[in-house]
Amino acid sequence: MATADIPERIAELQNEQARLRSQLRQLERLRAANKALGVFESPQDAASIAAKTAQIADNTELILRLRTEPYRRWSNGFTCLCFALIGTPVAMLWRHADVLTNFLRLFLPILAVYYPLLMFGDKLSTSGVLPPISFWMGNVVLAIPAILLLRWIIRH
């Protein structure tokens, strides 16, 4: 889906959510009235309520995913820049002929810090716990030491 189409799709889903919630309220009022009258709930009514509840939950999850999508796309694009920012000063500091050693010095911290932050931000922002901007946590954590190292190298 194109980024420009996301707001329109979110609006459609929100309209559908409103319609589903209205239907769910009607079914729950019917359930309460039947219970007050002593009428047993039919399996079809119970299934309909469960289906509407599940559909509302699915739409809510999709709305949250769509809201975070632009942030995820931009963050993933800037990840390459952050990797280059951290890789440049490290390669200058440890200028060995052994490229594999330099690679491992960078890859292991990235694997231990960046990717858990990326997964943490993904999980919590798509579930609605954190704002979508949390996708940038990993990039910020990489960029700060990279900029500090670059400043230190430029001075010396």
Stockholm file with secondary structure:
# STOCKHOLM 1.0

chainA/1-156         MATADIPERIAELQNEQARLRSQLRQLERLRAANKALGVFESPQDAASIAAKTAQIADNTELILRLRTEPYRRWSNGFTCLCFALIGTPVAMLWRHADVLTNFLRLFLPILAVYYPLLMFGDKLSTSGVLPPISFWMGNVVLAIPAILLLRWIIRH
#=GR chainA/1-156 SS CCGGGHHHHHHHHHHHHHHHHHHHHHHHHHHHHHHHHTCCCCHHHHHHHHHHHHHHHHHHHHHHHHHHHHHHHHHHHHHHHHHHHHHHHHHHHTCCSCHHHHHHHHHHHIIIIIHHHHHHHHHHHHTTSSCGGGGGHHHHHHHHHHHHHHHHHHHC
#=GC SS_cons         CCGGGHHHHHHHHHHHHHHHHHHHHHHHHHHHHHHHHTCCCCHHHHHHHHHHHHHHHHHHHHHHHHHHHHHHHHHHHHHHHHHHHHHHHHHHHTCCSCHHHHHHHHHHHIIIIIHHHHHHHHHHHHTTSSCGGGGGHHHHHHHHHHHHHHHHHHHC
//
